[in-house]
Amino acid sequence: MDNKEAVKRLLLLLNRHRKTIVVIICCLFISTGLNLCIPLISRRVMDDGFIGGDKKLLIELVLASMAIYAINSLIDMIKEKKRVDISAKIQYFLSDQSFTHLMKLRVNYFNNTNYAETLNSINTDIGQMASIADSSVFFVITQAFSMAGGMIGLFIIDIRMTILVLLFIPVKCVVMKYFAKKQKQIMDGFISSSQEYAKWFGDTVGGVREVKLFNVLGKKHEEFVCRQIHMIEKQKQMNMLSQWNMILDSVMVQILSTLLYILGANLVFDMRLSVGSVFAFITYSAYVTGPISAILNIGYLLSGIIPSTKRYYAFMDLEEETDGGKCTALCLDDLKLERVSFAYEKDKYILKDVDILFEKGRKTAVIGRNGSGKTTIINLLTRMYEPAGGRILLGEEDISEPSLTEYRNMVSVVSQQIYLFNDTIRNNICLYKTVDDAVIETACRDSGLEDFIKEVSLDYVVGQNGAMLSGGQKQKIALARALIHDKPIIIFDEATSNTDAYSEQQINGLLNTRLKEKTVIVITHKKEILSKVDRIVVLKEGIVADIGEYDELIGRNDELNIMMEKAD
């Protein structure tokens, strides 16, 4: 995306609020007109009131000025309320859009993602993009209106002094443009440093165990100091440049005012201009020269907004999960892989032309060494990944055709990699499903979680990703969750790897009780469960090496025999 496209996207964001923007511009137009009257009133106060000695007129003009200021203040409040409303709505819209998109992204995005970096980038980008409607941007628009009104006022009072102001404008433009360019360069460097720091910070916190175990805190602190100093230096440069900008701006304005006073005094002494006109002219000149800095600094404002807009929409363009969108009621049927292939990288296949039938209502185990493709099959069956070749069928229908919601309502996964939210056991089991306590307690008993629940209760908060639980307790919650949601297809991915022998036996016993009518797929290295399943699929280097019942395979298949020996 180039700068032009980024600006177009930003304008589309504002276009959603065009009616409110019209109200703001009307307020600006009215405010500019009223401000245009103030110097003219001040001229009459000076010339006709003070110098002319008309006390009544002076009081009337002062009261009129006060009324204009009051009206202007009211208009500013209306304008600011509308502006804040636009900014808040843009921020909510972008946040909602990015969160929804993040939840729909393909799972492989999260395999190589630093969550702290992602959160920092999204929040930074949204904040920068929402600033398109903040007071700074609208201040530039206000100043443009002010400049136009001031120019009219200058020509009304005196054309000779106006020429001096017009000669001053290009000089100030050159100086202010230089500062705006320098600010943009420093800002770009600061944004880049911030991104790198967020990435490093997330990586360091994620590896805090290794930092502690290998005593590398000192080295990490050195990296922290180096990165922080670099960012602080950039921040100092920006602050000092802004200060120099302000000082030079003030000096130039003072020089112009001095020249105008000298020229104005000569005109007053020659009786070609009144004293009030000089003061009014100087006020109008400030209307004209003051906004130059703000208008030129629009590039500085956009220097933060444009890169964030590009990065935000690059994130929004990441590929989401494919949703067939076909909302049809699915029924339990055979689940079949037909010549399925999958590769994380081109020509490096994890699975190659795999054919497996998971029969309706039967129990199938998938075994094989690490890297043989077992986890990939789970990700394919749950539609986390899509096959590079072949197809997966539920009955006669490709699983990519139904909506994701409908299809995933058919499948539960009980995994050793279960994620638990920082919530109660009850809520982690139910996951927003309304369930009676009696039903939950039955599921806890069947999953082997009953004794622990008696100790702590269902309202026990498990901590971040179950930090307050053991691995076995987490797996039992995963099983209880699957039993509660009662889906027709259940996949066990090393579901008893962290449980004790009694719990494992209890869980295995469910195959012929609560799970008797369900299609069960078991990924395991445990020999105890293999004799309880109807069929075993042996994977080797991404292909199906053998299929059969336990008694058939135990004598003829080397992979199974090796696994049995290791289990013993």
N, C-alpha and C positions, 0 to 999 in steps of 0.2 A: 504494500500500500504506500503510495506517495503522499506528499504533503497536501496536494490538491484533494485527493480522495478523503484524507483524514478531516480536512476542513468541511468537506461536503457531509460527512457523517455527523460532525458536530452540529452543523446547521440543521440537519434532519432531526437531531435531538431537540433543538430549540423550536423547530417547526411544529412539534407536538403541542406547543404552548403559545402558538401565534396570537391567539385572542388576548391572552394575558400580556404578551409583549406589546401588542397594539395599545393596550391601556397604559403600560409603562411609558411608551414613546409619547403618547398624548400628554401624560403628566410632565415629561421632560420638555415638551414643546410649550406647554402653559408656563412651566417654571422659568424657562428661558425668556419668554415674553415679559414676565413679571420682573425678572432680574434686570432686563434691559431698561426698565423704567426707573430703577433705583438711582443710578448715576444722574439721570435727568432731573429727578426730584432733588437730589443732593445739590445740583447746580443752582436750582431755584432757591433752595434753602440758604445757600451762601450769598447769591447775588441779590435776590429780592427780599430775603428774610433778614440776614445779619447786616449786609452792606446797605440794603435799601431801607431797613428799619421797619419792615411790615411784620409786626409781631403776630397778628392774627393769621396771616398767610404762613408764617414760619410754623406755628402750632399745627395748622391744618396739614401742611406738608409732612411734618414729623409724624403725625398720627397716621397719615396715608402710608408712609414708609413702614410704620409698625404693623399696619394691617397687611401690607404686602408680605412682610417677613412671616407673619402668622399664617397667611394663606400658603406661602411657600413651604412652611414647616409641615402643614397638614398634607400638602401634595407629596412631599418627600416621604412622609409616613405611609401613605397609600402606595407610593411607588416601591418603597422598601419591602412592604408586606407582600406585594405581588412578586417581587424579585426573590425573596426568601422562599416563597411558595414554589416557584419554578425550580430553584436550586435543590430544594428538598425532594421534589418529585423526580427530578433527573437522577439524583443520587439513589433514591429507592428503586427506580426503574432499572438502572444499571446493576444495582446489587441483586435484585430479584432475577434479572436476566442472566447474570454471571453464575449465581448459585444454581439455578435450574440447569444451565448448560454444564456446569461442573459435575453435577450429579448424573448427567446423561453421557458423559465422556466414556470412551472405551477404557476398559480396565488397564490396558497396557500403558496409558498415560500416567497412572499412579505408580507404576513399577519404577519409574525413573524420575519421580517428582519429590522435591523437597517441600514439605507442606508449609513450613515457615516462609519460604521464598514465594510460594504461590499466594499465600494469604497476604503477604506484604505487597506483592506486585498488584494484585487485584484491588486491594484497599487504596494503594497509592494512585493507581490509574483512575479509579472511580472518583477519588477526591479531586484529582487534577481536572478530569473531564467535567465534573459538576461545577468547577470554578468558572466555566464558560458563562455561568449565570450569576457569578458572585459580584460583589460591589465594585471590584477593580475594573471588570469589563464594562459594566454599566456606567462606571465613573468616566471611562473613556468616551462613551456615547454622550454622556452629560456634558463633558468638556467640549466635544465637537459642536453641540448645540450652543454652548456658551461662547465658543470662538466665533461662530457665525453671527450671533447677536452682538458680540463686542465689536466685530468688524463694521457692522451697520452703524453702531454708536460712534465709532471713530470718524467715519465719513460725515456723519451728521454734524459733529463739532468743528473739526478743522482738517482740511485736506493736507496742509503743509506738515503738521505734526504726524499725520497718518503715514506719510511717506517715510518718516524716520522709523516708525514701528515696522513698516513693511520691509525696510532694509535690515532690521534687526532679526527678523524671523528666520531667513536662511542661515545666518550665523549660528543662531541657537539650534537650528535643525541639525547642522553638521556636528556640533559638539554633542548634542543629546543622542544622535544616531551612533556616534562612536561608543558612548557609554552603554547604549542598548545592545550593541554588537558584543562588547566585552562581557556584559552580563549574561547573554545567551551562551557564550562559549563556556563560562564558568559554571552556569546552571547545567549544561549538558554533561560536564565532567562530574558534577555533584550527583546527578541522577544515576550515572553509570557506577559511581563509587557506592551509592546507596544500594543498588541492585546487587553488586558483588558482596557487599557486607551482609545483606540479608541471606544470600545463598551460603556464605561462609558460616554465619551464625546458626542457621538451621542445621547445617552439616555437623557443626561442633556439638550442639546440644543433642542431636540424634546419636552421636557417638560418645556421650558423656561417660558411659561405663568403661570404654577403652581408654579415655583420657585419664580416668582414675586408676585403672588396673596397670597401665604402663607408665604412670607418673609423667605424663607429657603436659601437665597443666602449665608449666613454665613456658614451654614452646607455644602453646595455644594463647597464652596471655601476651607473648611477644607479638604474635600475629594480630591479636585484638588491638594492641597499642598502635601497631603500624597502620592498620586500617582506620582506626578511629582518628589518628593524627591526620591522615590524608583527607578524611571527610571534614574534620574541623578546619583544616587549612582552606579547603574550598569554601566552607561557610564563612570564614573570616574574610576571604577575598571578596565574596559577595557583599558582606556587610560594609567593608571599607569602600568598595566601589560605589555602593549606594550612598554612603556618606559623602564621598567626593562629588558624586552626581548632584546631591542636594546643595552642597556648598557652592559649587560652580554655578548652579542654577540661580542661587540667591545672589551671588556676585553679579551675574549678568543682568538679572532683573534690577538690581540696585543701580548699575551703570545706566541702564535704559531710563530708569526713573529720574536719575540726576540730569541726564541730557534733556528729558522732557520738561523738568522744572526750569532749566536754564532757558530753553527755547520758549516755553510757556510764559516765563517772566518777561522776556523781551516783547512778546506779543501783547501781554497785559500792559506793559509800560507804554507801548505804542498805541494803546487803546483799540487794538484789533481783536482782543479776546478778553472775556471776563475771568475773574479769579475762579468762580464756580465752574466755568468751562474747563479750566486747567485741571482741577481736581477730578471732575467727571471724566475727562479724557484719560487721566492716569488710571482711573478705575477700569475704563473700557480696555486700556492697553493690557492690563492684567488679565482681563477676560480672553484676550487674543493670544498673549505670549505664554500664559500659565499652562494651558492645555497641551502645548507642544511636547513637553516631556511625557505626559500621560499617553498621548497618541502614538509617539514613537516607541514607547515602552510596551505597546501592544505586542510587538515581536518578542519581547522578553517574557510577557505573560504566556504567549503561545509556545514559547520554547519548552515550557513544561507540559503544556496541554497536548501538543501535537505528538511527541514521542509516546506519551501515555495512551493517547487515542489509537495509535498504530499498534502498540503492544496489546491493548485491550481487545481490539478486533482481530488481531492475529490469534489470540486465545479463543475468541468466540468462533473463529473459523476452524478450530480443531474438530476432528471428526467425532460425531456422536455415535452411540450404539444404533444399529439399524433396527427400526421398529416397523414390522410389516403392517401394523395398524389394523389388521383384520380382527375385529372384535367378535369372535365366535366362541361359543361354549365348547371347551375341549373336554374330551373324555379319555380316561386311562386306556392306553393301547400299547402295543409293542413299540419300543424305542429302538431305532435301528441306525447304525452308522454304515453308509454305503460308499466305499472307496474314498474315505475321508483322508485328506492330507492337510498338514498345517506346518507353517514355518514362521519363526520370529524374524528371521533374516532370509533374504532371497537365497534360494538353493541350499539352505541349511534346514532340512526338514526334521521336525520333531516326530511327526507322524507321517506315514507314507502308505496310501491306499489301504486304509484300515477298514475292515468289515467286522462289525460286532452287532449281535442281536441281543437286546435286553428284553426278554419276554415279559409280557404283562403278568403282574402278580407273582413273578418268580424272583429268586435271589441270585445275583451274579457277583462274583468277586473278580477284581482286576488286580493282577500282581505283576511284579517286575522290578528290576533294579532301579536305583535312582537315575533319572534322566531318560527312562524308557518311554515316557509320554503319559503316565497315569494322571497327573495333575492337569495336563493339557486337555485330556478327555473330559474331565470335570468342567473345566472352563468352557469347553465347546458345548457340553450338554446343558449348561446353565446360560448359554448365549453371552458369556463374557467375551468370548472370541468367536470369530466366524471362520469356517473352514476355508483353506486356500484352494481346495478342490474337493469334489464329492458333495454329499449332502447328508443331513441327519433328519430322519423321519419319525413322527409320532403317528403311528398308524400309516396312512397313506399321504399325510400332509407334512411338507417341509416345515421344520420348527421355526424357520425365519419368517413364515407367512403370518401367523397370529401376532397380536400385539404382545409386547414384552410383558405387560401386566398380566394378561391372560395366561401366557406360557409359564411365567415364573410362579404363578399361583398353583402350578402343577408340581413344582420341585422344591424340596427342602435339602439343605446340605448341613451335615454334622461334621465339622472339621476340627483338626487340631489347631488351626489358625483362626479360630473364632474371634470376632471382635466384640467386646462388651462396652456399652456406653456407660458413662459415669452417672449411673442411676441405680434404682433398686433392683434386686433380683427379680421381683415381680414384673417390673416394666421391661427388663431385659428378656424375660421369657415371653411375655405377651406381645411386645412390640406394637403397641397401640390397638391391639385386639381386646375387646371386652370379654373377660372370662371369669367365671365364678371361682372363688378360692378353692372350692372342693375339687374342681377340675384341675387347677394348678397343682394342688397337693398330690393328686393321683399321678400327674405327669412327673412330679418330683420324686415320688416313690418309685415309679417305673424306671427312672433314669439314674437312681442311686443317690439322689440329692437329699433325700428325706432327713437323714440324720443331721446334716449340716443346717438345714432349714430350722430344725428344732432348736439348734444352738443359737442361731442369729435372727430368724424370722425372714419372711418374704420381703420385708421393707429394708433389709440390710443394703446399704449403698456399696457397690463393688469397687468404686474407684475408677480412674482412667484406664480403660481397656482391661478391667478386672484386676487392677494392681493389688487389691486386697484379697485375692483368691489364689489358690494353687492352680496348676495346670489341669489337674484332674477335675477340680470343681468347675472350672470354666467349661470343660468338655461336657460335663453333666448338665450344665445350664443349656448348652447347645442342643443336647439331646432332648431335654425338656421342652425347649423352644420348638423343635421339630414335631414333637408329639402334640403340643398344643395347637399348632397350625395345621396339623393333620392333612398334609398334602399327599397325593397318591404316589408320587415318586420320591424316594428318599435315598440320598447319596451319603455314605459314610466314608470320609476321607481320614484314615488313620484315627478313627473316632475313639479308640480305646488305648491310644499310645501312652497317655499319662495317667490312666486309672489303675487302681489296684486289682489283684486277681479276682476278688469277690465282686467288685463292681463290673469288671469285664464280663464275668460269667452272667451277671444279672442283665447286662445290656445285650449280650449275645442271645439270651433267652427270649428277648422281645421279638426276634425274627419269626418265631412260631406262635406268638401270642398277638400283641397289638399290631404287629407289622405283617401279619400272615397274608392279608389280602393285597398288600402294596408291592409295587415294583421296587426292589432294593438293590442298589449298586454299592459294593463294598471295595474300597481301596485299602489294602492292608498288608502288613508283614507278619501278622499273628496267625499261627497255624490253627489255633483253637477254633476260629470261626470258619475256616475253609471247609471243614467237614460238615458244616451246617448249611452251606449254600447249595443251590441246585447246579451251579455251573461255575467254572473257573476259566478266566481268559488270561493267558500268559503273554505279556508284552516283552519284546526284546528289541532294543534300538529302534523303536518307533514302528514296528510291525507286529502283527499277531503271530506269535511263534507257535501257540498251541491253544486248543479249546477242549474242555471236557469236564467230567465230574471228578471229584477229588480222588476216588478210588482208581479211576483210569490214569490220571496224570501222575500220581505219586510214584509209580514205578518207572514211567517212561520219560518224564520231563526233568531235564537237568536243572532248569531255573527253579522249579518247585522244590526239588530235592535239596538244592543249595540253601534255599530259604528255610526249609524245615530244619536243616542242620544248624543254621545260625540261630534259629528260634530255640532250639534245644540248648 
